[in-house]
């Protein structure tokens, strides 16, 4: 597998180099030099395949000989050992539940696959890798769980102080061992900026081997395509595989980029919906053709989408050959206020009994607004990216007391361990140098 930088100012690299480097030297993002279409026979019989079988076929098509087929199959089966069920909510409306992994968020797919892939490559050497990751909520917990106690890998997670839920914070600050947390007095964009600056710091990268576990890392993007194709397989088994519309709650836009990649590989989709909160950079771009980041990002109850400058936007452009008109044909953007989000959570619960987290509600709203513009019926899918209990304060405020899964409730009594820092890069740099030197 060869990968290029979206800035086109760095040499092409192998998969191994791309996942450990994270960012190309020119500050672009790594993308496959080619995205293969899966054969017609795959799509014709896909309803007979398991999620793990689908995941292997997608990974093998993209990765090629970088990982031998037998090793890749074992890696996939180990990483993706939980389901992604499609649940009927209303007529022609299905929720793709992506919260059945260890951290109860969709990012378990990317984090566990990436950890397994990194571990596979690290078996060939005794190299020590230091992972830096910024989180607006769920990435941190998934990365912490995915890399916990992984040999030769230390993880440092940056999160914005006061802008993640209690359970999210406990997931990324209570494991210890090879996982540590930095509580940044700023926004998610500040956290992301610090991480990106570290990867471009020649003094730092000369001293330590740094890697990223954010969605900027291509190893996070590949496995997110798995569940889109698996959703199509589930619909095909139900006889509902025509005219599919998929609504994706979006912040950094890695999730939606993976869906587009699945489409590029041959998955039939009528339309993707880019559903956001009031950090509406991409929906406005799709309307006006002008990309205008928001700084600082705005705080909302759907905090994982509080991103004012989505880092995966260049990937989205690359997937559409930097053609705005092509992107506008396949993508429709909507954004919603907290009031609209709360109303959707309450209405769906009262009507169906289904409990949605705020991010899921945003995706639901996007799907409904789009399908109302159509004359003919479609099969609608909206993604649920996290279990509602991770946003319990908001959920209970809107629809009343709800049960908490034991694996999450057990976290609440654990002691938080995090170092508080400012948004100053030099302070951050000296903090991680001190930590890495002890590792």
N, C-alpha and C positions, 0 to 999 in steps of 0.2 A: 504494500500500500504506500503510495506516494502522496504527500500533502504539500500544498502551496500556501503562501501567505496572501490574505485578501488585500494587502498593501502592495504585493508584487515587487517588493524590494529586498527579499531574502531568498536564499536558495530553497528548492524543494527538499523535503526531509522524509525519512522513514517514519512509520507509526511510533516506534520506540522512542526516537528522538523527539517527536512531536508531543507525546504524552508527558515526557519528563521535562521538556523545555517549557511547555504550557503556552507561552506567547512567543511568536517569532521575534527576532531582533528588531524588526522594523515596526513593531507594535501593532501588527495586523492580527488576524486569527487564522489558524490552520484549517484548511478545507481539503477534502479529497480531490486529487487532480481529475478524477472521473468518478461519476456516480452510476454504477451499473444498473440496468433494468433486470429485474428478476424474470425468469422465463415464464411463458404463458402457462406451462404445466403447473408451476408453483401456485399461481392464482386460481387455476381451475379446480384444484383439490385442497385448497388451503383450509377449508372447514374441517378437514380430517386431522389437522396438525395441532399439537399442543403448543402452548406459549414457548416452552423451551426449544421445541423443534423449529418454530418460526424464528426465534431469536438466533439460533445457530445459523440458519440459512441467510439471514440478513447480515450477521457479523461476518460470516465466511465470504459472502459476496463482496463486502467492503474491504475486509482485512487481507483477504487472499492468503498468500503463503507466509506472511509475517508470523503467524501462529499456526502450526500444523493442525489439520482438521480434528484429529483425536484430542489434542490438548485444548483446542478451542471449545469443543463440545463439552469437555469436562469443566472448563472454566465457566461457560455459560450456565450449565446445570447447577454449579455451586453458587453462582452469583444470583441467578434468577430462580429462587426456590419458593416463591410466593405468587399468588394469582393476581390478575387484574380483571375482575369480573365486570360485565356490562349489565347494569340494573335498569329495568323498565321503571320509569317514573310517571309518565303520562303517555297518551297515544302518540306513537311515532317519536317518542323522546326517551333517550337512554342516557344514563350517567355511567361514564367509565371510571370506576373506582380504582385509584392508583395509590391507596393508602394502606395496603395490606402487608407491607414490608416491615422490617424491624423498627424504623423510626416513624412509621405511619404517615409517610409522605412520598410523593412520586419520585423524589430525588434518591430514594433507595435504589432505583433501577440504575441510575448513573453512577452513584457512589460505590455500590457493591461490584459492579462490572469493572469500574476503573481500578478499584483496590485489587481485584483478582488479576487484572491485566498487568498492573504495576508489579505485583508480587511475582508474577510469572517471569517478567523480564529481570527482576532483581535477583532471582535465584541464580542467575549466571554470574553475579558479582557480589561483593560484600559492601557495595556502595551504600552510604547513608543518605536518604532523601528527606528533605524538609518541605512539607507541604504547607503552603499558605492559602487560606481560603476566606473570602468575605461572604457573609450571609445576611440576608434580610429576614431570616427565620428558619426555614426548613432545610436549606443546604447544610447548615452547621450540624444539625442533629443527624442527618443522613451520612455526612462525611465522618462525623465522630464515630457512629456505629460501624460504618463500612471499613474504616481503617484501624479501629481499636485493636491494639495488641498485634498489629501486623509488623513482622520483623523488618528492620532497616528503614522504617518510615516513622517520622515524627510529624505531628499535625498541629498547626497553630490556626485557630479560628478567630476571625475578627467579626464582631457584631456591634450594631449601634445601640448604645445605652438607652434603655427605656423604650425601645421600639420593636421589641420582640415579646411574645407572650411568655408568661411564667413557665409553662411547660417547655416551650421552645428553648428558653434560656437554660433550664435545668438539663435538657438533653445534651447541650453542648458544653456545659461547665462542670459536670459532675463525674465524668468517667475517669479523668486522671491518666496515670501511666504515660502513654505516648501522645495523649491529646491534651492540649492546653488552649485557653481562651483569652482573648484580649477584648475588653469592653471599651469601645471607642466612643468618646463624647462627641458624637456627630451623627450623620445619616449613613444609610447603606452606601450611597455614592461615595462618601468619604472613605469608608472601609475599602471599597473596590478600588478607589484611586490609590490608596496606600499599597495595596497588593500589586497593582499594575506597576507602580513606581519601583517597587522592590525588584520585580523581574527585569526591569530595564536598568537597574543599578549595577554597573560593571564591577565595582568594588565588592559588592555583596555576592554577586553570582560567581565571582572568581574564588571567593572564600568558601561558599557553601553550594551544595547542589539543591536548587529550589525547584519545586513543581507546584502546579496549581490543580485544585480540585473543583474550581468554579466551572460554570457552564462554558467558560472560554476554552476549557480543555476538550479536545476532540473526543477523548475517551468517555466523557460525560454525554456527548451528543449521540453517539452511535446507539447505545442501548435504549435511549428514549424513543427511537424509531420502532423498537420491538412492540410496544403496547399499542401503537396506532395500527400496525398490521394485524395484531392479534384481535383488536376490536373489529376490524373488517372481517376477520375469520368468524368471529362470533355472530356478526350480523348475517353473513352469508349462510351460516348454519340455520339461522332463523328465516331465511328467504327474504332478507331485507337489505341486500347489498347494492341496490340501485339508488342513485341520487342521494348520496350521503353528504351531510353537512356536519362539520366538526368545529365546535367552539372551544377555544383554549384560553384559560385565564393567564394573562401574560404580564411579566415584569421585565426580566432580562432577555426574554424571547428565545432562550435556548429550547424550551419545550416546543414552541411553535415551529422553530427551525427544524427540529427533528421530524415533526409531522410533514413538513414540506419535503424533507429528504425522502421520507417514505413514499410520498406521492411521486417524486422524481424516480423512485425505484419501481414504479408501476402500480401503486395502490390507487384504485379508483376513488376519487373524491370530487364532489361537485364544487364545494367551497369550504375554505377555512375562515373562521371568525377570530380576529384578534380582539379579545375582550380585556379591557383594562379598567383600573379605577381612574381618578382624576389626574394621574400621571399619564397623560394621554398623548404622548409624543408620537407613537406610531399611528394610532387612529387619525390624528391630524395630518400626518405625513401622507397617508393614503388618500385623504381628501384634497390636500393642497399641493402635494409634491415637495413641500418644504420641511426639512428635518430640523426641528428646533428643540434641543434638550432643555429640560427644566432643572434649574439649579437654585436652591437645593430642592430635592424631591419633596413632595407633599406627603404628610403623614395621614394614613387612612386606617380603617379597621381591617382592610385586606393588605396587611403590612408587607407580605412577601412580594407584593407587586409595587411597592413604593420605590420605583426606580425612575430617575429623571433622565438618564442617558443609557439606554439599554445596550449592554456590551455586545450582544449577539446580532445587533442590527446589520453590521457588515456581512454576516453570514446569510441573513435573509436576502440581502441584495444580491449576493453571489449566487444563491440558489435560483434567482430569477434573472441571472445574467445581467445584473445591474439595469434592468429594464423596468421602469416604473409602471408602464402600461400593462406589462405582463403580470406584475405583482398585483395591480389593482383588479385584474380579471379574476384572480384566484383568492384574494384576501379582501375581507370587509372588516373595517374597524369600528368598534363601539367603546364608549367609556361611560362609567357610572359613578354617581356620588355615594357616599356612605348611607344616605337616606334611602336611595333606591336599592342599595344592596340589602339593607335591613328589611325593607318591605318584601323583597323577593324571598328572603329566608323565612319570613313569617308566613307569607301566602302559600308557599310550597308546603311548608310543614302543616298548616291548617288544612290544606286540600288533600295532601297525600300521606302525611306522617313522616316524610323523608326529611332528615336533618342535614342541612348544608353548612359548610364553613363559609366565611365571607368570600373567599376566592372562587369557590364552586358556584356561589350565587351570582357572581359577576359573569361567569361563563354561561350560566343558565339564561341570564338576561340577554346576553349577546345572541345566543341561539334563537330565543323567542322573537327578538326584534328583527332578526334577519328572515326567519321563516314567515313572518307576517307580511313580508314584501313579496312573497311568491304566490303565484296562481295555483301551482300544482303541489301536492304533498311531497315531502321528502322524509328521509330518516335522519333525525337529528341526534347528535351525540355531543354531550358537554362533559368536560374533564373535571373530575374531583381530585384535586392535587394533594389534599391533606384531610386527615380525620378531623371532624368538627371539634373534638375534645381539645385539640391543640389551640383552639381559640375560644375556650370555654366561657371567658368573661363576656365576650360579645354574643355568643350563642345563647347563653342563659338570660342575658339582658333582653334579647329579642323574643325567644320562644319558651323560656322557663328552664327549670332544672333538668339536666340530662346526665345520663350515666357516663362515667369515665372508664375506659379500658384499664385493666389492672396494670399493664406495662407502663402506662402514662401516669396513673395516680401514684404509683410507687416512687416516682421521681420527686414528688413534691416535698418529701421529708428529707431529701438529700441536700448536702451542703454545697452551695455554689462556690466554685474556685475560679476566679477570673482576675486579671490585672487590668486596672483602668488606665487608659492612656488618652491623650488628646489627639487631634487630627494632624499634629506636626509630624512630618515625615522623619526628621532626624531623631525625635524621641522614639518613634516606632522602630526605626532601624537599630538604634542602640539596645532597645528592649529585646528584639529578636536575636541580635548578635550574642547578647549575654546568655539567652536561653539556649541557642544552638550550640554555643561553646561548651555548655554543661552536658549536652546530650551524648 
